[in-house]
C-alpha cells in the first residue's frame, strides 16, 4: 500500500502548491456549470466571483422586493388571503439569498473543504481504498441528481402555468381576452403589472430561475460534501477492520507495521472530524434560518392550496410549490442522518474488529477512537435543532399543526 498522507496535519491549511482539481472527481463534475453560474467555482478569480454573486443576488432581490411590497400592502389592507398568497414566494426567494450569501461569506472554509476532497480522492485512489468512499458518495450523487431533476421539473410547471391563458388566446381565441394570472403576486406601486404582463413575467421568471438554480446548486454541493464526510468514517472503519483482520495467532507481524496501519486509521478519523467541524461551523446559522422559513412556507402553501380549490391553476401551483418545499426540507435533513449513521457505524466496526489480538498500546488507541465515535458528528441548526430524519418528521407534523390552526382561523 502506498505511503499514507504526509500532509494530513496540514490538510485544511491553504498552500501555494498546485492542488488537484475538485472537478476531476467524477461526482462533482456534474456541478461544475452550476457552481460557475453562481460564482462558486474555486478556479474563478475572486473579483469575477464577487461580480457573479452580486448579479445573482440582485436577480433574487428583484423577486424579494416586488413580493415584499405586495406583502406590505396586503398587511396594511388586512387582506389575509393576499398575505397567504405572496408569503411563500417571498420566503423562498429569501432562503435562496441566504444560501448563496452563506456560501459566499464562508468561501474560505468551502475552498478548504473542496481542496481536501480532491486531495483525499487522489490519495485513496493510490491506496486502493477509494471504493469504500465511492460507495457512499455515489449514494449522495444519486440523491443530488434526483433533487435537481425534481426541483427543475417543478420550476418548469410553475413557469408554464401563467402562460396557459395567453397561449389559449392564440390557439383558441374567444371574443374577449382570458384573465391572466401573473407568475407571482407582486406590487410595483409605480405601475400596474397587468399593463406590462410579459415584461413583468420575464423579470419574475428570471428571478425564479435564479432562486431555484441557487437552491439546487448549493444543496447539491452540501449533499456531496456531507456524503464525502460520511465516507471518511466508512474508510476509517474499513481500515480498522483490515488492520486487525490480518492478525493471526500463528502469524508474526511486525509491531511497527501494525502501528503504521493503526496510525493511518487515526489520521483518517482525525481528518473526518476536522472536516465535520469546518462543515458544521459553516452551516449552523444557515440551517437554522432555512428550517424556520421552510416550516412557515409549507404551512402557508398547504393553506393556499385548500383556499384555491375553486381555482385549479392556483391550486396546482400551490400544491407543486408545497411539495417542492417539503422535498427541500427532507433533503436538508437526510444527509445529516447519513453522517450520523456512518459516524455511529465506526464505533461498531471498531468493536467488531479483532482488537483483542493487538498489543495493549494499540488497544488503548482503538479504545480512544471508540470513545470519540460515541460523540456523534451531528449537523445542527444553530445548535438548537439536529438535522436528521427523526426531526424532519417532527417538523413536518408541526407544519401540519400550523396548517390546521391557520385553516381554523380562516
VENCORDA-V384123 format. One line per field, one symbol per residue. burial: I if it has 9 or more other C-alpha atoms within 8 Angstrom, else O. A space follows every 50 residues. Layout:
# VENCORDA-V384123
burial->???
This chain:
# VENCORDA-V384123
burial->OOOOOOOOOOOOOOOOOOOIOIOIIOIIIOIIOIIIOIIIIOOIOOOIII IIIOOIIOIIIIIIOIIIIIIOOIIOOOIOOIIIIIIIIIIIIIIIIIII OIIIOIOOIIIIIIIIIIIOIIIIIIIOIIOIIIIIIIIIIOIIIOIIOI IIOIIOIIIOIIOOIIOIIOOOIOOOOOOOOIIOIIIIOOOIIOOOIOOI IOIIIIIIIIIIIIIIIIIIIOIIIIIIIIIIIIIIIIIIIOIIIOIOOO OOOOOOOIIOIIOIIIIIIOIIIOIIOIIIOIIIIIIIIIIOIIIIIIII IIIIIOOIIOOOOIIIIIIIIIOIIIOOIIIIIIIIIIIIOIIIIIIOII IOIIIOIIOOOIIOOIOOIIIOIOOOIIIIIIOOIIIIIOIIOOIIOIII OIIOOIOOOO
